[in-house]
Amino acid sequence: MTTALIFGGDAEAMLRYVGGQSPGAYIDQGLMIIFYGLIVGVLTEISRSVAKFSKNSHAKIEGNE
């Protein structure tokens, strides 16, 4: 994505360094990868919080019996 931003105005440099697609296509792909990475990170944090909460709740229930 950074290379597309740097060389986006120079068609010859784009062909040499990143290939035949337009700079906008590479920027779109980079943004989608960042977006999906954020989604996976958020879901990971949620699952860790749920697992921690579940473990603590289970320990409290066993401790009260």
TORPA-4810 file (N, C-alpha, C, O; in nm, 3 decimals):
<nodes>
NODE_1_0.083_-0.118_0.000_0.000_0.000_0.000_0.088_0.125_0.000_0.059_0.221_-0.071_M
NODE_2_0.192_0.123_0.078_0.282_0.239_0.085_0.353_0.260_-0.048_0.368_0.373_-0.093_T
NODE_3_0.395_0.151_-0.111_0.462_0.162_-0.240_0.368_0.221_-0.344_0.410_0.303_-0.426_T
NODE_4_0.243_0.181_-0.341_0.144_0.236_-0.435_0.124_0.385_-0.410_0.105_0.462_-0.504_A
NODE_5_0.127_0.426_-0.284_0.113_0.569_-0.254_0.234_0.648_-0.300_0.221_0.760_-0.349_L
NODE_6_0.354_0.590_-0.284_0.476_0.661_-0.322_0.491_0.671_-0.473_0.519_0.779_-0.526_I
NODE_7_0.471_0.559_-0.543_0.495_0.555_-0.687_0.367_0.568_-0.769_0.370_0.544_-0.890_F
NODE_8_0.256_0.604_-0.709_0.128_0.610_-0.778_0.124_0.703_-0.898_0.050_0.677_-0.992_G
NODE_9_0.202_0.808_-0.896_0.202_0.903_-1.007_0.292_0.864_-1.122_0.282_0.922_-1.230_G
NODE_10_0.379_0.768_-1.102_0.475_0.727_-1.204_0.438_0.588_-1.255_0.459_0.489_-1.185_D
NODE_11_0.382_0.581_-1.376_0.333_0.454_-1.431_0.446_0.353_-1.451_0.427_0.234_-1.428_A
NODE_12_0.562_0.399_-1.493_0.675_0.308_-1.515_0.723_0.247_-1.384_0.752_0.127_-1.378_E
NODE_13_0.732_0.327_-1.279_0.774_0.277_-1.149_0.670_0.180_-1.092_0.705_0.082_-1.027_A
NODE_14_0.542_0.208_-1.115_0.437_0.118_-1.069_0.453_-0.019_-1.133_0.444_-0.121_-1.065_M
NODE_15_0.477_-0.023_-1.264_0.495_-0.150_-1.333_0.618_-0.223_-1.280_0.615_-0.345_-1.263_L
NODE_16_0.724_-0.151_-1.254_0.849_-0.212_-1.209_0.838_-0.267_-1.067_0.884_-0.378_-1.041_R
NODE_17_0.777_-0.192_-0.975_0.780_-0.230_-0.834_0.658_-0.306_-0.784_0.672_-0.392_-0.697_Y
NODE_18_0.541_-0.279_-0.836_0.422_-0.343_-0.779_0.336_-0.418_-0.881_0.247_-0.491_-0.839_V
NODE_19_0.358_-0.404_-1.007_0.281_-0.480_-1.104_0.188_-0.393_-1.186_0.202_-0.271_-1.190_G
NODE_20_0.093_-0.457_-1.251_0.011_-0.390_-1.350_-0.118_-0.327_-1.301_-0.183_-0.257_-1.379_G
NODE_21_-0.158_-0.349_-1.178_-0.284_-0.291_-1.132_-0.267_-0.142_-1.104_-0.155_-0.091_-1.092_Q
NODE_22_-0.379_-0.074_-1.094_-0.375_0.068_-1.065_-0.338_0.090_-0.917_-0.359_0.001_-0.834_S
NODE_23_-0.285_0.207_-0.885_-0.252_0.235_-0.744_-0.373_0.223_-0.653_-0.361_0.179_-0.539_P
NODE_24_-0.490_0.263_-0.703_-0.611_0.255_-0.621_-0.645_0.112_-0.583_-0.694_0.087_-0.473_G
NODE_25_-0.620_0.018_-0.674_-0.649_-0.123_-0.644_-0.560_-0.174_-0.531_-0.606_-0.246_-0.442_A
NODE_26_-0.432_-0.136_-0.533_-0.341_-0.178_-0.426_-0.376_-0.112_-0.293_-0.366_-0.174_-0.188_Y
NODE_27_-0.416_0.012_-0.299_-0.456_0.082_-0.176_-0.582_0.018_-0.118_-0.592_-0.001_0.003_I
NODE_28_-0.678_-0.016_-0.204_-0.799_-0.084_-0.158_-0.767_-0.218_-0.093_-0.823_-0.252_0.011_D
NODE_29_-0.678_-0.295_-0.156_-0.640_-0.425_-0.100_-0.572_-0.408_0.036_-0.598_-0.484_0.129_Q
NODE_30_-0.485_-0.309_0.047_-0.418_-0.284_0.174_-0.514_-0.244_0.284_-0.501_-0.289_0.397_G
NODE_31_-0.611_-0.161_0.250_-0.710_-0.120_0.350_-0.797_-0.237_0.393_-0.834_-0.247_0.510_L
NODE_32_-0.830_-0.326_0.300_-0.910_-0.443_0.335_-0.832_-0.536_0.429_-0.889_-0.591_0.523_M
NODE_33_-0.704_-0.553_0.404_-0.622_-0.637_0.492_-0.615_-0.576_0.631_-0.625_-0.648_0.731_I
NODE_34_-0.598_-0.445_0.639_-0.595_-0.377_0.769_-0.730_-0.393_0.840_-0.734_-0.422_0.960_I
NODE_35_-0.839_-0.376_0.767_-0.973_-0.390_0.825_-0.994_-0.531_0.880_-1.040_-0.546_0.993_F
NODE_36_-0.960_-0.633_0.801_-0.979_-0.771_0.847_-0.887_-0.802_0.966_-0.926_-0.877_1.055_Y
NODE_37_-0.769_-0.747_0.967_-0.680_-0.765_1.080_-0.737_-0.706_1.208_-0.726_-0.765_1.315_G
NODE_38_-0.797_-0.589_1.197_-0.861_-0.527_1.313_-0.978_-0.610_1.364_-0.996_-0.627_1.484_L
NODE_39_-1.058_-0.662_1.271_-1.172_-0.746_1.309_-1.125_-0.871_1.383_-1.180_-0.907_1.487_I
NODE_40_-1.023_-0.937_1.331_-0.970_-1.057_1.395_-0.913_-1.023_1.533_-0.930_-1.100_1.627_V
NODE_41_-0.845_-0.910_1.546_-0.791_-0.868_1.674_-0.900_-0.841_1.777_-0.887_-0.881_1.892_G
NODE_42_-1.006_-0.775_1.735_-1.118_-0.747_1.826_-1.185_-0.877_1.870_-1.216_-0.894_1.988_V
NODE_43_-1.207_-0.969_1.776_-1.268_-1.097_1.812_-1.180_-1.178_1.906_-1.230_-1.248_1.994_L
NODE_44_-1.049_-1.170_1.888_-0.957_-1.239_1.977_-0.965_-1.183_2.118_-0.969_-1.258_2.215_T
NODE_45_-0.969_-1.051_2.130_-0.980_-0.990_2.262_-1.113_-1.025_2.329_-1.117_-1.048_2.449_E
NODE_46_-1.220_-1.029_2.252_-1.350_-1.066_2.307_-1.346_-1.210_2.358_-1.395_-1.238_2.467_I
NODE_47_-1.289_-1.300_2.279_-1.285_-1.441_2.321_-1.198_-1.458_2.446_-1.230_-1.540_2.532_S
NODE_48_-1.089_-1.383_2.456_-1.005_-1.391_2.577_-1.081_-1.341_2.698_-1.072_-1.399_2.806_R
NODE_49_-1.156_-1.233_2.682_-1.234_-1.178_2.793_-1.342_-1.275_2.837_-1.365_-1.293_2.957_S
NODE_50_-1.409_-1.337_2.741_-1.514_-1.435_2.774_-1.454_-1.555_2.844_-1.512_-1.605_2.941_V
NODE_51_-1.340_-1.604_2.796_-1.276_-1.719_2.859_-1.233_-1.686_3.002_-1.249_-1.767_3.093_A
NODE_52_-1.178_-1.566_3.022_-1.135_-1.524_3.156_-1.255_-1.511_3.249_-1.250_-1.555_3.364_K
NODE_53_-1.363_-1.451_3.199_-1.485_-1.436_3.278_-1.543_-1.572_3.314_-1.586_-1.595_3.427_F
NODE_54_-1.545_-1.662_3.217_-1.599_-1.796_3.239_-1.516_-1.871_3.343_-1.572_-1.938_3.430_S
NODE_55_-1.385_-1.859_3.335_-1.296_-1.927_3.431_-1.318_-1.872_3.571_-1.325_-1.949_3.667_K
NODE_56_-1.329_-1.739_3.584_-1.352_-1.678_3.715_-1.489_-1.714_3.770_-1.501_-1.739_3.890_N
NODE_57_-1.591_-1.717_3.687_-1.725_-1.752_3.731_-1.731_-1.896_3.778_-1.795_-1.927_3.878_S
NODE_58_-1.664_-1.984_3.706_-1.661_-2.124_3.742_-1.589_-2.147_3.875_-1.632_-2.229_3.956_H
NODE_59_-1.481_-2.073_3.896_-1.406_-2.084_4.021_-1.490_-2.034_4.139_-1.483_-2.092_4.248_A
NODE_60_-1.567_-1.928_4.121_-1.651_-1.875_4.228_-1.761_-1.973_4.263_-1.793_-1.990_4.381_K
NODE_61_-1.820_-2.037_4.164_-1.928_-2.134_4.188_-1.873_-2.253_4.267_-1.937_-2.298_4.362_I
NODE_62_-1.756_-2.304_4.229_-1.697_-2.416_4.300_-1.656_-2.378_4.442_-1.665_-2.460_4.533_E
NODE_63_-1.613_-2.255_4.459_-1.570_-2.209_4.592_-1.686_-2.193_4.689_-1.667_-2.207_4.810_G
NODE_64_-1.805_-2.165_4.639_-1.922_-2.147_4.725_-1.985_-2.277_4.768_-2.061_-2.279_4.865_N
NODE_65_-1.957_-2.385_4.700_-2.020_-2.512_4.734_-1.951_-2.582_4.847_-1.992_-2.690_4.887_E
</nodes>
